[in-house]
Amino acid sequence: QELKQDWPVDCTVCLDDMTWDQDECVYTYSCRCGGGFIVSEEETQRRQQDDEQEGTEEGEHRGVVVCCDTCSL
């Protein structure tokens, strides 16, 4: 599946491993280039709703591809 992605997949990160930014209402994760990966609360809620509608089982949630804000990793 990762080989069929439109973007290169640098790593897989669980939402629990990301840092919650209360002021911006986003989850962040630092990239090795010094930039960051950012996922909005809205995006996470939309994914959870999609998983519920599709009947995705616990622990089998689909991921989302997020690009770094300063590089192409």
N, C-alpha and C positions, 0 to 999 in steps of 0.2 A: 504494500500500500504506500509506503513512504517513497518508493521509487517512482510512483505515478503522480506524486505531488507536483504542482506548478513551481514550487519554491524549494530550495534545498532545506533539509531538516537538520538543524544543528544539534538540537537536543529535545528531549521530552521532559516537560516539567509539570508536576501536579499543581493544581491551584493552591493546595495547602502549603506548598513550598514557596509561593510568591508572597510578596509583602503588600499588605493592604494600605493604601494611601487614603485616609479618611477625608482629607481636604479635597482631593480630586475625584474621589469615588472610583478609583481604579486599582487593579492589581498590577504590581510591577515585578520585574525580575531582571537583574543586571546581566548584560551581555559581556563576553570576554573582551570586546573591543572598547568597552567603556560606556557604550550606549545602554539602551534598555528595551525590554519587551513590555508592552502595556496592553492590558485587557480590561475593558470597561465592565462595570457592574451590570450594565444593560446587556452586554454580550453574554455574560455568564448566565444571566436569568433566561435569556432567549434560548441558549443551548439546553438548559435544564427543562424548559417547556417543550422543546423539540424532542428531547429524550423521553419525556413523559408521554407525549402524544404517540411516539413510535413504539412505546412499550419496552424501551431499553431497560435491561435488568441492572440491578445495583452492581457497581464496579465495572460496567461495560460501557461507560459513557463515551461518546464521540469526542474527539479533541477539536481544537481549532488551531489553524496555522497562523502564527503571529510573527511578523517581520520585525527585526530590530529597527529602532528609530534612527540609527546613524550608519548602519552597514548592511551588507547583503548576506550575513551569516544566517 
